[in-house]
Amino acid sequence: MGPVFSVAALLPLVVGLSATGRGAGVATPTAIVIAGVGMCGVGWVIAQYAKRIHLCGSLYEYVSDSAGTRIGVIAGWLYYGAMMVLGASTFLVLGGLTQTWFKSAMSLDVPWWPLALGYAAVVVMILVVGVHVSIRAQLILALVTIVVVLVFSLFIIFRGGHNGEGLPAEPFNPFSVGHLDLLYGVLYGINMFIGFESAANLAEETADPKRHVPRAVMFSLTIVGVYYVIVAYAQDIGFGLDAEAWKNSVFPLEALASGKEFGSVGFGNFMAVLIILDILAVAIGVGVASTRGMLSMARSGGLPSKLAELHHRFRTPVWGAALLGVVSCVTIIGVRLGDGIFSRQTSEPGVLQPQWSPAFGWMAGFGGTGLALMYLVVGAVGVKGLWRHVSHTKLLIAGSVGALVSAGAVFGAVYQAPSPLDTVPWALLAWVALGAVWSFAVRGRSPRQQDAEADQSAHGTGEVTAR
């Protein structure tokens, strides 16, 4: 899930540092709470599915089980397409932030794009070597950075925020900002939770997935949700409830860490390294989820069969990893040759955004909106698919809350979106239409058939087994 990456790069969007210029402002902690409640609804539905279907395609299989194979293929096409775009976008920001760190800490001017290509190569290599290496690397990188940022945030809170002014309750008042502004905040708040469902992609490689995968999904949502609220509140009071100063700092975590009141220049550079490491963990997590999901879709006939082939030694989805690498490298080179692809102009005359930044913003919008749409679908169809298996009351509450919050996030992404984000809905529509055409060209197998086949081959597929 990349909590530190979300706090560093996505939390400012919740505040209002987006192309729309709208966000939750001082009520950012409230927007995160609303987004977290909605994601817990979707997470509960996913957790119930994970108890019944133990396949590495997770959301794709759940939708297929509830709505049929054809709808499942379209949903999987949307989900893994969005994941692939998000995965490629992480390398842009990795290259850009590393370039900035080299300039600040070592006075070296290293171009961002060779750094981005290097990160892509490292992540693809980790994905091919194996899931245990991937997950260990991701957890080590994430846990170290999470602890440091949490301690720093608690330090700000215990100091009483900016100038020791105290601990106000205004950040938790949903009426302190306009309703539509709060809705925009919820959209980007949902983006901060993206990845909670990735544990379900490891069902075939997990001992006792019926017990452990649902726990992983719900525990991760709860723990990270509390973490986001604490860190957001600390930043809110750290900037003295000044939403403009908060969002205009661009990277508020680094700004507070580098400032004299709570940190120093050296601590700010150290924090930048932690953020880079956490984004690397996000890239690994996205790679694990997308390659395993495409493996499952290909194995069921929903994608070309080549993506179902495993590495002869490591028994990992090597062609999925290769596809992620190719898409990422083409994106990096395209952004470099296209000088950002989208306009780099800012509100200040003569000041341009970094070359990688406009494309990253657009890709984050595409991927985030695509996943919010997928969460909406899962929450809605889950009511039908799980009706005979769980408490009707719990199911209706969880499915409704998850679907409503996700729908609000999708609305916030498309309503009055400025250029170039106004092209995101059309790009998503074209991608879904392409998936619909593809769904008529393939004939997939149901999740129950896949589950039976996976059980029969559990002792002969190396790493992609239930250990």
Disulfide bonds with the S-S distance in Angstrom:
none
